[in-house]
Amino acid sequence: MQLEKLEELVSRFKQKEKSALARLISLIENEPEMASAVFNQLDSPQQPSYIMGITGPPGAGKSSLISQLVEKLTAQGKSVGVISIDPSSPFTGGAFLGDRIRMATAVQHELCFMRSMASRGAVGGLSRATFDTTLLMEAFGFDIIIIETVGAGQSEVDVLKFADTVLVLNVPGLGDSIQCQKAGIIEIGDILVVNKKDLGGEEIAVQLDLMLDDAVMFIGESSWRPPVVQTNSISGEGFDELLEEIWNHKEHITLSGALEEKRRKRIKDKLMDVIRYRIEDHILKEIFPTIEASVLDKLNANKYSVYGIAGTIYETYLSHLKGSEKE
């Protein structure tokens, strides 16, 4: 994209045009190298957005729950940005991105903006562009940002890096208490939500409460014990209590200093990701192509030499850096 067109787009973005926000998200999603040019033209927001993460197994009702949350939040006058991640096809790279169907009513509200994104092969339940998209939504001025993971099983824990408050959804019929305890995503929840309570949520809520009573892992540095809230995304039952618990958690981590620490760590993690990406990109484009055949021959002959070869490639990378400095 030409610099003049980018400046025009950013100008429209600053005038709160949602179409400009959508185009900038697409730009940094499809051309990550443009992110720097975009953010260099933006000012840090005076008030950071509060970020909620929603994760849980497929069919738990994440999209319907978000729809109810958006309706409640916008009714309170809060602006909400929603990032909904769908898994990508391993063959075509495409994704269904069908969450707009379930959230149709909520996302039409003038205070809401929703962005569906494909995971594009990224592990951990999120998309590679998630952080940049949250930055854009924050710069746009959204009070709340909600991130929905792909919900593919027991390992969608990357949302913990991005969210201030993490909601983990459970539903009746997914297994017994042992299954609950081995679900890795349970451990990252600040609030445990038993959705579809009309299908028998009381039993699983009791199981989760008992598990929390015995689990020291949940009482971390912030001394917060996750509450268990039962909801019905169709009728809206339980959502007033859920919002109350969300604000309770926000107050708790704010007063304890954990919120500021979360945000500092989020920026540090992003910095490390950018550095890793640039090093990897340089090695793959400038160094590896010239030695690929010989490297693979050596590895095929002796796969245990992988660490030594990796060290050689790294030394070559350092030599390139020193050569660039002399120039």
RAKA-V902502 format. One record per residue. RES is the residue in one small letter. SS is DSSP state (h for helix, s for strand, l for the rest). OMEGA is omega in degrees with one decimal (NA if undefined). Layout:
BEGIN
RES;SS;OMEGA
RES;SS;OMEGA
END
This chain:
BEGIN
m;l;178.6
q;l;-176.4
l;h;-179.7
e;h;179.8
k;h;178.6
l;h;179.1
e;h;177.5
e;h;-179.8
l;h;179.1
v;h;177.4
s;h;176.8
r;h;177.4
f;h;-179.1
k;h;176.0
q;l;175.2
k;l;173.5
e;l;-178.5
k;h;179.1
s;h;177.9
a;h;175.8
l;h;-179.5
a;h;-178.9
r;h;178.4
l;h;176.0
i;h;178.3
s;h;-178.0
l;h;-177.1
i;h;176.7
e;h;-177.3
n;h;-179.8
e;l;-175.9
p;h;-179.2
e;h;178.9
m;h;-175.7
a;h;-178.5
s;h;180.0
a;h;179.2
v;h;-173.0
f;h;176.3
n;l;-178.7
q;l;-177.4
l;l;176.7
d;l;176.5
s;l;-179.0
p;l;178.6
q;l;-178.8
q;l;179.5
p;l;174.7
s;l;172.8
y;s;-171.8
i;s;175.1
m;s;175.3
g;s;179.8
i;s;178.6
t;s;-176.9
g;s;-176.5
p;l;176.3
p;l;178.0
g;l;-179.6
a;l;178.6
g;l;-178.4
k;h;-177.1
s;h;179.4
s;h;178.2
l;h;178.4
i;h;178.7
s;h;178.5
q;h;178.9
l;h;-180.0
v;h;179.8
e;h;179.6
k;h;-175.9
l;h;179.5
t;h;176.2
a;h;177.0
q;l;178.2
g;l;-179.5
k;l;175.7
s;l;-172.1
v;s;171.0
g;s;-178.0
v;s;173.5
i;s;-176.2
s;s;-175.7
i;s;174.5
d;s;178.1
p;l;178.6
s;l;173.0
s;l;178.3
p;l;-176.9
f;l;-176.8
t;l;-176.0
g;l;-178.9
g;l;179.1
a;l;-177.0
f;l;179.1
l;l;-174.4
g;l;-176.4
d;h;179.1
r;h;179.7
i;h;-177.6
r;h;-178.1
m;l;-170.8
a;h;-176.8
t;h;-175.5
a;h;-173.4
v;h;178.1
q;l;-179.5
h;l;-176.7
e;l;179.3
l;l;-176.6
c;s;172.6
f;s;-179.8
m;s;175.3
r;s;172.5
s;s;-178.1
m;s;174.0
a;s;179.6
s;l;177.9
r;l;174.6
g;l;179.6
a;l;179.7
v;l;177.7
g;l;174.2
g;l;-178.4
l;l;176.6
s;l;178.2
r;l;-175.9
a;l;-175.5
t;h;-176.9
f;h;-179.6
d;h;179.2
t;h;176.9
t;h;178.0
l;h;179.4
l;h;179.7
m;h;177.9
e;h;178.1
a;h;178.9
f;h;174.9
g;l;179.6
f;l;177.7
d;l;-176.5
i;s;171.3
i;s;179.3
i;s;178.4
i;s;176.9
e;s;179.7
t;l;-178.6
v;l;178.4
g;l;-175.3
a;l;178.6
g;l;-170.3
q;l;-172.5
s;l;-178.6
e;l;-172.2
v;l;-179.1
d;l;179.6
v;h;177.7
l;h;-179.3
k;h;-170.8
f;h;-168.6
a;l;172.8
d;l;175.8
t;s;-178.7
v;s;174.7
l;s;176.9
v;s;-177.7
l;s;172.1
n;s;175.9
v;s;176.8
p;l;173.0
g;l;-179.6
l;l;178.3
g;l;-177.7
d;l;-176.5
s;h;177.7
i;h;178.3
q;h;177.7
c;h;-174.1
q;h;-178.6
k;h;178.3
a;l;-173.9
g;h;-176.3
i;h;177.9
i;h;-173.1
e;h;-176.6
i;h;-174.0
g;l;169.5
d;l;175.0
i;s;177.0
l;s;-176.3
v;s;172.8
v;s;-177.9
n;s;-178.3
k;l;-175.5
k;h;179.4
d;h;179.8
l;h;178.7
g;l;-175.7
g;h;-175.9
e;h;-176.6
e;h;-178.9
i;h;176.8
a;h;177.8
v;h;179.2
q;h;-179.7
l;h;178.4
d;h;178.6
l;h;179.2
m;h;179.5
l;h;178.9
d;h;-175.7
d;h;-170.8
a;l;177.9
v;h;-175.2
m;h;-177.2
f;h;-180.0
i;l;-174.6
g;l;-175.9
e;l;-177.6
s;l;179.0
s;l;-179.7
w;l;174.4
r;l;-177.0
p;l;173.7
p;s;175.5
v;s;-176.0
v;s;177.1
q;s;-178.6
t;l;171.5
n;s;-174.1
s;l;179.5
i;l;-177.0
s;l;-177.2
g;l;-179.0
e;s;175.9
g;l;-174.1
f;h;173.9
d;h;177.6
e;h;-179.8
l;h;178.4
l;h;178.2
e;h;179.5
e;h;177.0
i;h;-179.7
w;h;175.5
n;h;-179.8
h;h;178.3
k;h;179.6
e;h;-177.3
h;h;-176.5
i;h;175.7
t;h;-178.3
l;h;-177.9
s;h;-177.2
g;l;-177.4
a;h;-179.0
l;h;178.5
e;h;179.7
e;h;176.4
k;h;-176.9
r;h;176.5
r;h;179.9
k;h;179.6
r;h;178.9
i;h;178.7
k;h;179.2
d;h;179.0
k;h;178.4
l;h;179.1
m;h;179.1
d;h;-180.0
v;h;178.9
i;h;179.4
r;h;-179.1
y;h;-177.0
r;h;176.9
i;h;-180.0
e;h;-179.1
d;h;179.5
h;h;-179.1
i;h;-176.9
l;h;-176.9
k;h;-171.9
e;h;-172.0
i;h;-172.3
f;h;-178.5
p;h;-177.6
t;h;-176.9
i;h;-172.7
e;h;-175.4
a;h;-178.1
s;h;178.8
v;h;-178.5
l;h;176.0
d;h;179.8
k;h;-179.7
l;h;177.6
n;h;179.4
a;h;-178.9
n;l;-176.1
k;h;179.5
y;h;179.9
s;h;-173.6
v;h;-178.0
y;h;178.0
g;h;178.9
i;h;177.7
a;h;177.6
g;h;178.0
t;h;178.6
i;h;179.0
y;h;177.5
e;h;176.9
t;h;177.4
y;h;178.8
l;h;178.3
s;h;176.8
h;h;-179.4
l;h;-179.7
k;h;177.7
g;h;178.8
s;h;179.9
e;h;179.6
k;h;179.5
e;l;NA
END
